Amino acid sequence: MTHTAADIPGDGAPRDGAGGGGPAGSGRPLAEEYDTALLDLDGVVYAGPHAVEHAVESLETARRAGMRLAYVTNNASRPPQAVADHLTELGVPAEASDVITSAQAAARLVAGKVPAGSAVLLVGGRGLEEALEERGLRPVRSLDDGPAAVVQGYDPSVGWQQLAEASYAVARGLPWVASNTDLTIPTARGTAPGNGTLVAAVRTATGVEPEVAGKPLPPMHQETVIRTRAKRPLVVGDRLDTDIEGAFNGGVDSLLVLTGVTTAAQLLAAPPHQRPTYVAADLRALLVAQPEVAVAGGAYRCGGWTASVGDGGQLRLDGAGSGGDPYDALRALCAAAWTAADGGAGVPDARKVLAELGL
């Protein structure tokens, strides 16, 4: 079945708040406002082999409230069943059908370019191999096997030989699809190179750009909605350039949690297409209403904090002091910073206020 933009829920513009300048509020818990959470995995639900703090209990409570949980990842290395097994081991019960990967989006793209049953040169691991087989394609590892296309996804096993084989095939003009181009991937030990670094090797060798399936591009959003049948989805992620921009491109609302790679300073400097609808510390945000950011005479107020841009382009913060929620302060700061940037004043200097907040 072919799906068009008209089939995709939320095909429009995600909401924002503060009169268009900052994060939005919600009158009810997000688990009640939205029917499906489209959750990124790395940095949101887990980091390597361990669950992110508060993730397990928050997701279970959201599920009991009636929210469907779907797990959407740009990591193409593992099959959905392996991801579901990992989640279940962490205390987040999941089925393979709850997991949507960039490998699946990439395989669908490839299937639209080559005849049914074609051989496809695979650069990646079992997750991408299984996704190709699901689409009726035959994964091969050598150009000598007569592939009709090249598909590339992250896997720790990818080395020089696979990258060289892909380069030979791409240089001969075969269609090239990459699952994603994330430059980094979070692990339990820290940040490691992602698929984007491996794609860059083939790009450098060939001078060719791949077609990319994963977040933030439309194929991933389309794959997700086809598989989940979400009507009121909320994208939940930790990355501005994949999760949040992907939600923007799909016209759906988003929640940024600061348990992964994005820092508060990066959030304040985000361009319009990478600004989340909601901002929170972690997945507990699904269980509560989100506070409004109010406009008051050129300043922005949230939870007792008031943010504004002072002389010299520095962000100012007044109000709640040590007893206030620093994430309410961050929401007010977002409204002040984004409004100033959109007005042509540039991104205000936030170093002092963020240091005072400990963010």
C-alpha positions as a Markdown table, in Angstrom:
| # | Residue | x | y | z |
|---|---|---|---|---|
| 1 | Met | 0.0 | 0.0 | 0.0 |
| 2 | Thr | 1.3 | 3.4 | -0.9 |
| 3 | His | 1.0 | 6.1 | 1.7 |
| 4 | Thr | 1.1 | 9.8 | 0.9 |
| 5 | Ala | 1.4 | 12.9 | 3.1 |
| 6 | Ala | -2.3 | 13.0 | 3.5 |
| 7 | Asp | -2.2 | 9.6 | 5.3 |
| 8 | Ile | 0.2 | 10.8 | 7.9 |
| 9 | Pro | -1.3 | 12.1 | 11.2 |
| 10 | Gly | -0.2 | 15.6 | 12.2 |
| 11 | Asp | 0.8 | 16.6 | 8.7 |
| 12 | Gly | 1.0 | 20.3 | 9.5 |
| 13 | Ala | 2.9 | 22.3 | 12.1 |
| 14 | Pro | 3.8 | 21.2 | 15.6 |
| 15 | Arg | 2.5 | 23.4 | 18.4 |
| 16 | Asp | 4.6 | 25.8 | 20.4 |
| 17 | Gly | 3.9 | 28.1 | 23.3 |
| 18 | Ala | 4.5 | 31.5 | 24.8 |
| 19 | Gly | 2.7 | 33.2 | 21.9 |
| 20 | Gly | 4.8 | 31.3 | 19.4 |
| 21 | Gly | 8.1 | 31.9 | 21.2 |
| 22 | Gly | 8.8 | 29.0 | 23.5 |
| 23 | Pro | 7.8 | 25.5 | 24.7 |
| 24 | Ala | 4.1 | 24.8 | 25.0 |
| 25 | Gly | 2.1 | 23.8 | 28.0 |
| 26 | Ser | -0.6 | 21.1 | 28.4 |
| 27 | Gly | -3.6 | 21.0 | 30.5 |
| 28 | Arg | -3.5 | 17.2 | 31.0 |
| 29 | Pro | -0.6 | 14.7 | 31.4 |
| 30 | Leu | 1.0 | 14.0 | 28.0 |
| 31 | Ala | 0.1 | 10.3 | 28.4 |
| 32 | Glu | -3.6 | 11.5 | 28.2 |
| 33 | Glu | -3.1 | 14.2 | 25.5 |
| 34 | Tyr | -1.5 | 11.8 | 23.0 |
| 35 | Asp | -2.4 | 8.2 | 22.0 |
| 36 | Thr | 1.1 | 7.0 | 21.1 |
| 37 | Ala | 4.6 | 7.9 | 22.3 |
| 38 | Leu | 7.1 | 7.5 | 19.5 |
| 39 | Leu | 10.1 | 7.0 | 21.7 |
| 40 | Asp | 13.8 | 7.2 | 20.7 |
| 41 | Leu | 15.8 | 4.5 | 22.5 |
| 42 | Asp | 19.5 | 5.5 | 22.9 |
| 43 | Gly | 19.7 | 8.3 | 25.5 |
| 44 | Val | 15.9 | 8.2 | 26.2 |
| 45 | Val | 15.0 | 4.7 | 27.4 |
| 46 | Tyr | 18.4 | 3.2 | 27.8 |
| 47 | Ala | 22.1 | 4.0 | 27.5 |
| 48 | Gly | 23.9 | 0.8 | 26.4 |
| 49 | Pro | 22.9 | -2.1 | 28.7 |
| 50 | His | 21.3 | 0.1 | 31.3 |
| 51 | Ala | 17.9 | 1.9 | 31.6 |
| 52 | Val | 17.9 | 5.6 | 31.9 |
| 53 | Glu | 16.9 | 6.8 | 35.3 |
| 54 | His | 13.1 | 7.0 | 35.8 |
| 55 | Ala | 12.4 | 5.4 | 32.4 |
| 56 | Val | 11.1 | 2.0 | 33.4 |
| 57 | Glu | 8.5 | 3.2 | 36.0 |
| 58 | Ser | 7.5 | 6.2 | 33.8 |
| 59 | Leu | 6.8 | 4.1 | 30.8 |
| 60 | Glu | 4.8 | 1.5 | 32.8 |
| 61 | Thr | 2.7 | 4.2 | 34.3 |
| 62 | Ala | 2.1 | 5.8 | 30.9 |
| 63 | Arg | 1.1 | 2.4 | 29.5 |
| 64 | Arg | -1.4 | 1.9 | 32.3 |
| 65 | Ala | -2.9 | 5.3 | 31.5 |
| 66 | Gly | -3.7 | 4.1 | 28.0 |
| 67 | Met | -0.8 | 5.4 | 26.0 |
| 68 | Arg | 0.7 | 3.1 | 23.4 |
| 69 | Leu | 4.5 | 2.9 | 23.5 |
| 70 | Ala | 6.4 | 2.5 | 20.2 |
| 71 | Tyr | 10.2 | 2.5 | 20.1 |
| 72 | Val | 11.8 | 4.3 | 17.2 |
| 73 | Thr | 15.5 | 4.2 | 16.6 |
| 74 | Asn | 18.0 | 5.3 | 14.0 |
| 75 | Asn | 20.3 | 2.5 | 15.1 |
| 76 | Ala | 20.0 | -0.2 | 12.4 |
| 77 | Ser | 22.2 | -2.8 | 14.0 |
| 78 | Arg | 19.7 | -5.0 | 15.8 |
| 79 | Pro | 16.5 | -6.6 | 14.6 |
| 80 | Pro | 13.3 | -5.5 | 16.3 |
| 81 | Gln | 13.0 | -8.7 | 18.3 |
| 82 | Ala | 16.4 | -8.2 | 19.8 |
| 83 | Val | 15.5 | -4.6 | 20.8 |
| 84 | Ala | 12.2 | -5.8 | 22.3 |
| 85 | Asp | 14.1 | -8.5 | 24.3 |
| 86 | His | 16.5 | -5.9 | 25.6 |
| 87 | Leu | 13.7 | -3.6 | 26.6 |
| 88 | Thr | 11.8 | -6.5 | 28.3 |
| 89 | Glu | 15.0 | -7.4 | 30.3 |
| 90 | Leu | 15.2 | -3.8 | 31.5 |
| 91 | Gly | 11.6 | -4.0 | 32.8 |
| 92 | Val | 9.9 | -2.4 | 29.8 |
| 93 | Pro | 7.8 | -5.2 | 28.2 |
| 94 | Ala | 7.8 | -4.9 | 24.4 |
| 95 | Glu | 7.1 | -7.0 | 21.4 |
| 96 | Ala | 9.0 | -6.9 | 18.1 |
| 97 | Ser | 6.0 | -5.0 | 16.5 |
| 98 | Asp | 6.5 | -2.2 | 19.0 |
| 99 | Val | 10.0 | -1.4 | 17.5 |
| 100 | Ile | 10.6 | 0.6 | 14.4 |
| 101 | Thr | 14.1 | 1.0 | 13.1 |
| 102 | Ser | 15.8 | 3.0 | 10.4 |
| 103 | Ala | 16.8 | -0.4 | 8.8 |
| 104 | Gln | 13.1 | -1.0 | 8.1 |
| 105 | Ala | 12.7 | 2.5 | 6.6 |
| 106 | Ala | 15.9 | 2.0 | 4.5 |
| 107 | Ala | 14.7 | -1.5 | 3.2 |
| 108 | Arg | 11.4 | 0.0 | 2.1 |
| 109 | Leu | 13.2 | 2.7 | 0.2 |
| 110 | Val | 15.5 | 0.1 | -1.5 |
| 111 | Ala | 12.5 | -2.1 | -2.3 |
| 112 | Gly | 11.0 | 0.8 | -4.3 |
| 113 | Lys | 14.1 | 1.1 | -6.4 |
| 114 | Val | 14.9 | -2.5 | -7.5 |
| 115 | Pro | 12.9 | -5.5 | -8.9 |
| 116 | Ala | 11.4 | -7.9 | -6.3 |
| 117 | Gly | 13.9 | -10.5 | -5.1 |
| 118 | Ser | 16.9 | -8.4 | -6.1 |
| 119 | Ala | 20.3 | -8.9 | -4.5 |
| 120 | Val | 21.3 | -5.9 | -2.4 |
| 121 | Leu | 24.8 | -5.2 | -1.1 |
| 122 | Leu | 24.6 | -5.0 | 2.7 |
| 123 | Val | 26.9 | -2.9 | 4.8 |
| 124 | Gly | 25.7 | -3.5 | 8.3 |
| 125 | Gly | 24.5 | -6.1 | 10.7 |
| 126 | Arg | 21.6 | -8.5 | 11.3 |
| 127 | Gly | 19.1 | -5.7 | 11.8 |
| 128 | Leu | 19.5 | -4.4 | 8.3 |
| 129 | Glu | 19.8 | -8.0 | 6.9 |
| 130 | Glu | 16.4 | -8.9 | 8.5 |
| 131 | Ala | 14.8 | -5.7 | 7.2 |
| 132 | Leu | 15.8 | -6.5 | 3.6 |
| 133 | Glu | 14.5 | -10.0 | 3.9 |
| 134 | Glu | 11.2 | -8.7 | 5.2 |
| 135 | Arg | 10.9 | -6.8 | 1.9 |
| 136 | Gly | 11.7 | -9.8 | -0.2 |
| 137 | Leu | 15.2 | -8.7 | -1.0 |
| 138 | Arg | 18.4 | -10.9 | -0.9 |
| 139 | Pro | 21.3 | -9.5 | 1.1 |
| 140 | Val | 24.8 | -10.1 | -0.3 |
| 141 | Arg | 28.2 | -9.0 | 0.9 |
| 142 | Ser | 30.2 | -8.7 | -2.4 |
| 143 | Leu | 29.9 | -6.7 | -5.6 |
| 144 | Asp | 30.7 | -10.0 | -7.3 |
| 145 | Asp | 27.2 | -11.3 | -6.3 |
| 146 | Gly | 25.5 | -8.9 | -8.7 |
| 147 | Pro | 23.6 | -6.5 | -6.4 |
| 148 | Ala | 21.1 | -4.0 | -7.7 |
| 149 | Ala | 21.6 | -1.5 | -4.9 |
| 150 | Val | 23.7 | -0.7 | -1.8 |
| 151 | Val | 22.2 | -0.2 | 1.7 |
| 152 | Gln | 24.3 | 0.9 | 4.6 |
| 153 | Gly | 23.6 | 0.9 | 8.3 |
| 154 | Tyr | 25.4 | 1.0 | 11.6 |
| 155 | Asp | 26.9 | -2.1 | 13.1 |
| 156 | Pro | 29.9 | -2.5 | 15.4 |
| 157 | Ser | 31.3 | -5.1 | 13.0 |
| 158 | Val | 31.5 | -2.8 | 10.0 |
| 159 | Gly | 35.1 | -2.5 | 8.9 |
| 160 | Trp | 37.4 | -1.5 | 6.0 |
| 161 | Gln | 36.4 | -4.4 | 3.8 |
| 162 | Gln | 32.7 | -3.7 | 3.9 |
| 163 | Leu | 33.3 | 0.0 | 3.3 |
| 164 | Ala | 35.6 | -0.7 | 0.4 |
| 165 | Glu | 33.0 | -3.1 | -1.2 |
| 166 | Ala | 30.3 | -0.4 | -0.8 |
| 167 | Ser | 32.6 | 2.2 | -2.4 |
| 168 | Tyr | 33.3 | 0.0 | -5.4 |
| 169 | Ala | 29.6 | -0.6 | -5.9 |
| 170 | Val | 28.6 | 3.1 | -5.4 |
| 171 | Ala | 31.3 | 4.2 | -7.8 |
| 172 | Arg | 29.8 | 1.9 | -10.5 |
| 173 | Gly | 26.5 | 3.8 | -10.2 |
| 174 | Leu | 24.4 | 1.5 | -8.0 |
| 175 | Pro | 21.7 | 3.2 | -5.9 |
| 176 | Trp | 22.9 | 3.9 | -2.4 |
| 177 | Val | 20.6 | 4.1 | 0.6 |
| 178 | Ala | 21.9 | 4.9 | 4.2 |
| 179 | Ser | 19.8 | 4.0 | 7.2 |
| 180 | Asn | 20.8 | 7.3 | 8.9 |
| 181 | Thr | 23.7 | 9.7 | 9.1 |
| 182 | Asp | 24.0 | 10.2 | 12.9 |
| 183 | Leu | 27.6 | 11.2 | 13.5 |
| 184 | Thr | 27.6 | 9.8 | 17.1 |
| 185 | Ile | 25.9 | 7.1 | 19.1 |
| 186 | Pro | 25.6 | 7.1 | 22.9 |
| 187 | Thr | 26.9 | 4.1 | 24.8 |
| 188 | Ala | 27.3 | 3.1 | 28.4 |
| 189 | Arg | 31.0 | 4.2 | 28.2 |
| 190 | Gly | 30.3 | 7.5 | 26.5 |
| 191 | Thr | 29.8 | 8.8 | 22.9 |
| 192 | Ala | 31.0 | 6.7 | 20.0 |
| 193 | Pro | 31.1 | 7.2 | 16.2 |
| 194 | Gly | 27.8 | 6.6 | 14.6 |
| 195 | Asn | 26.7 | 5.5 | 11.1 |
| 196 | Gly | 27.3 | 9.0 | 9.7 |
| 197 | Thr | 31.1 | 8.5 | 10.2 |
| 198 | Leu | 30.9 | 5.3 | 8.2 |
| 199 | Val | 28.8 | 6.9 | 5.5 |
| 200 | Ala | 31.3 | 9.7 | 5.3 |
| 201 | Ala | 34.0 | 7.1 | 4.4 |
| 202 | Val | 32.1 | 5.9 | 1.4 |
| 203 | Arg | 31.1 | 9.4 | 0.4 |
| 204 | Thr | 34.8 | 10.5 | 0.5 |
| 205 | Ala | 35.9 | 7.6 | -1.6 |
| 206 | Thr | 33.2 | 8.1 | -4.2 |
| 207 | Gly | 32.0 | 11.7 | -4.2 |
| 208 | Val | 28.4 | 10.4 | -4.1 |
| 209 | Glu | 25.7 | 11.3 | -1.6 |
| 210 | Pro | 23.4 | 8.5 | -0.4 |
| 211 | Glu | 19.6 | 8.7 | 0.0 |
| 212 | Val | 18.9 | 8.7 | 3.7 |
| 213 | Ala | 16.0 | 6.9 | 5.3 |
| 214 | Gly | 16.3 | 7.7 | 9.0 |
| 215 | Lys | 15.3 | 10.6 | 11.2 |
| 216 | Pro | 14.9 | 13.4 | 10.6 |
| 217 | Leu | 13.9 | 12.7 | 7.1 |
| 218 | Pro | 10.3 | 11.7 | 6.0 |
| 219 | Pro | 10.9 | 8.0 | 5.2 |
| 220 | Met | 11.4 | 7.2 | 8.9 |
| 221 | His | 8.3 | 9.2 | 10.0 |
| 222 | Gln | 6.3 | 7.5 | 7.3 |
| 223 | Glu | 7.6 | 4.1 | 8.3 |
| 224 | Thr | 6.7 | 4.8 | 11.9 |
| 225 | Val | 3.2 | 5.9 | 11.3 |
| 226 | Ile | 2.5 | 3.0 | 8.9 |
| 227 | Arg | 3.6 | 0.5 | 11.5 |
| 228 | Thr | 2.0 | 2.1 | 14.6 |
| 229 | Arg | -1.2 | 3.6 | 13.1 |
| 230 | Ala | -0.8 | 6.4 | 15.5 |
| 231 | Lys | -3.6 | 9.1 | 15.4 |
| 232 | Arg | -2.2 | 11.6 | 17.9 |
| 233 | Pro | 1.6 | 10.8 | 18.1 |
| 234 | Leu | 4.1 | 12.5 | 20.4 |
| 235 | Val | 7.8 | 12.1 | 19.4 |
| 236 | Val | 10.0 | 11.7 | 22.4 |
| 237 | Gly | 13.7 | 12.1 | 21.9 |
| 238 | Asp | 17.1 | 13.5 | 23.2 |
| 239 | Arg | 18.5 | 14.8 | 19.9 |
| 240 | Leu | 17.5 | 18.0 | 18.2 |
| 241 | Asp | 18.9 | 17.1 | 14.8 |
| 242 | Thr | 17.1 | 13.8 | 14.5 |
| 243 | Asp | 14.2 | 13.3 | 16.9 |
| 244 | Ile | 13.0 | 16.9 | 17.2 |
| 245 | Glu | 13.7 | 17.9 | 13.6 |
| 246 | Gly | 12.0 | 14.7 | 12.5 |
| 247 | Ala | 8.9 | 15.6 | 14.4 |
| 248 | Phe | 8.9 | 19.0 | 12.9 |
| 249 | Asn | 9.2 | 17.6 | 9.4 |
| 250 | Gly | 6.3 | 15.2 | 10.1 |
| 251 | Gly | 4.2 | 18.0 | 11.5 |
| 252 | Val | 3.7 | 16.4 | 14.9 |
| 253 | Asp | 4.4 | 17.5 | 18.5 |
| 254 | Ser | 7.6 | 16.5 | 20.3 |
| 255 | Leu | 9.1 | 16.2 | 23.8 |
| 256 | Leu | 12.8 | 16.7 | 24.4 |
| 257 | Val | 14.3 | 15.0 | 27.4 |
| 258 | Leu | 17.7 | 16.0 | 28.6 |
| 259 | Thr | 18.9 | 12.5 | 29.4 |
| 260 | Gly | 21.0 | 12.1 | 26.3 |
| 261 | Val | 23.2 | 14.1 | 24.0 |
| 262 | Thr | 21.4 | 17.5 | 23.9 |
| 263 | Thr | 22.6 | 20.1 | 26.4 |
| 264 | Ala | 20.7 | 23.1 | 27.7 |
| 265 | Ala | 22.9 | 25.5 | 25.8 |
| 266 | Gln | 22.3 | 23.6 | 22.6 |
| 267 | Leu | 18.5 | 23.8 | 23.2 |
| 268 | Leu | 18.6 | 27.5 | 23.7 |
| 269 | Ala | 20.5 | 28.0 | 20.4 |
| 270 | Ala | 18.2 | 25.7 | 18.5 |
| 271 | Pro | 16.9 | 26.9 | 15.1 |
| 272 | Pro | 13.1 | 26.9 | 14.6 |
| 273 | His | 13.0 | 23.5 | 12.9 |
| 274 | Gln | 14.8 | 21.9 | 15.9 |
| 275 | Arg | 12.7 | 23.3 | 18.7 |
| 276 | Pro | 10.6 | 20.9 | 20.7 |
| 277 | Thr | 7.0 | 21.4 | 21.7 |
| 278 | Tyr | 7.8 | 20.4 | 25.3 |
| 279 | Val | 11.0 | 20.3 | 27.3 |
| 280 | Ala | 11.6 | 18.2 | 30.4 |
| 281 | Ala | 14.3 | 16.5 | 32.4 |
| 282 | Asp | 13.3 | 12.9 | 31.7 |
| 283 | Leu | 10.4 | 10.6 | 30.9 |
| 284 | Arg | 8.5 | 11.5 | 34.0 |
| 285 | Ala | 7.2 | 14.3 | 31.9 |
| 286 | Leu | 4.8 | 11.9 | 30.2 |
| 287 | Leu | 2.9 | 11.6 | 33.5 |
| 288 | Val | 2.2 | 15.2 | 34.3 |
| 289 | Ala | 0.7 | 18.3 | 32.7 |
| 290 | Gln | 3.3 | 20.6 | 31.2 |
| 291 | Pro | 3.6 | 24.2 | 32.6 |
| 292 | Glu | 2.7 | 27.1 | 30.4 |
| 293 | Val | 5.2 | 29.9 | 29.6 |
| 294 | Ala | 3.5 | 33.2 | 29.9 |
| 295 | Val | 4.5 | 36.5 | 28.2 |
| 296 | Ala | 4.7 | 39.5 | 30.5 |
| 297 | Gly | 6.0 | 42.8 | 29.1 |
| 298 | Gly | 8.8 | 41.4 | 27.0 |
| 299 | Ala | 9.8 | 38.8 | 29.6 |
| 300 | Tyr | 8.8 | 35.2 | 29.9 |
| 301 | Arg | 7.5 | 33.5 | 33.1 |
| 302 | Cys | 7.3 | 29.9 | 34.0 |
| 303 | Gly | 6.9 | 28.4 | 37.5 |
| 304 | Gly | 8.0 | 31.5 | 39.4 |
| 305 | Trp | 11.0 | 32.2 | 37.1 |
| 306 | Thr | 11.1 | 35.2 | 34.8 |
| 307 | Ala | 13.6 | 35.2 | 31.8 |
| 308 | Ser | 14.5 | 38.1 | 29.6 |
| 309 | Val | 17.4 | 39.4 | 27.5 |
| 310 | Gly | 19.4 | 42.1 | 29.1 |
| 311 | Asp | 21.8 | 44.7 | 27.9 |
| 312 | Gly | 24.7 | 43.2 | 25.9 |
| 313 | Gly | 22.6 | 40.3 | 24.7 |
| 314 | Gln | 22.9 | 38.2 | 27.9 |
| 315 | Leu | 20.0 | 36.1 | 29.2 |
| 316 | Arg | 18.7 | 37.2 | 32.6 |
| 317 | Leu | 16.8 | 35.1 | 35.1 |
| 318 | Asp | 14.9 | 36.3 | 38.2 |
| 319 | Gly | 12.5 | 34.7 | 40.6 |
| 320 | Ala | 12.2 | 31.3 | 42.1 |
| 321 | Gly | 15.7 | 31.0 | 43.4 |
| 322 | Ser | 17.1 | 27.8 | 44.9 |
| 323 | Gly | 13.6 | 26.3 | 45.6 |
| 324 | Gly | 12.3 | 26.5 | 42.0 |
| 325 | Asp | 12.4 | 23.8 | 39.4 |
| 326 | Pro | 15.3 | 24.5 | 37.1 |
| 327 | Tyr | 13.4 | 23.1 | 34.1 |
| 328 | Asp | 10.7 | 25.7 | 34.6 |
| 329 | Ala | 13.6 | 28.2 | 34.4 |
| 330 | Leu | 14.9 | 26.5 | 31.2 |
| 331 | Arg | 11.4 | 26.7 | 29.6 |
| 332 | Ala | 11.3 | 30.5 | 30.3 |
| 333 | Leu | 14.8 | 30.9 | 29.0 |
| 334 | Cys | 13.9 | 29.0 | 25.8 |
| 335 | Ala | 11.1 | 31.5 | 25.2 |
| 336 | Ala | 13.4 | 34.5 | 25.7 |
| 337 | Ala | 16.3 | 33.1 | 23.7 |
| 338 | Trp | 14.2 | 31.8 | 20.7 |
| 339 | Thr | 12.2 | 35.1 | 20.5 |
| 340 | Ala | 15.4 | 37.1 | 20.5 |
| 341 | Ala | 16.9 | 34.9 | 17.8 |
| 342 | Asp | 13.8 | 35.1 | 15.7 |
| 343 | Gly | 13.8 | 38.8 | 16.0 |
| 344 | Gly | 17.2 | 39.1 | 14.5 |
| 345 | Ala | 19.1 | 39.8 | 17.7 |
| 346 | Gly | 21.1 | 36.6 | 17.5 |
| 347 | Val | 21.3 | 33.8 | 20.2 |
| 348 | Pro | 21.7 | 35.4 | 23.6 |
| 349 | Asp | 24.6 | 34.5 | 25.9 |
| 350 | Ala | 23.3 | 31.9 | 28.3 |
| 351 | Arg | 26.5 | 30.8 | 30.0 |
| 352 | Lys | 26.0 | 32.6 | 33.3 |
| 353 | Val | 22.4 | 31.6 | 33.9 |
| 354 | Leu | 22.9 | 28.0 | 32.9 |
| 355 | Ala | 25.9 | 27.7 | 35.3 |
| 356 | Glu | 23.8 | 29.2 | 38.1 |
| 357 | Leu | 21.0 | 26.6 | 37.4 |
| 358 | Gly | 23.5 | 23.8 | 37.1 |
| 359 | Leu | 22.4 | 22.9 | 33.6 |
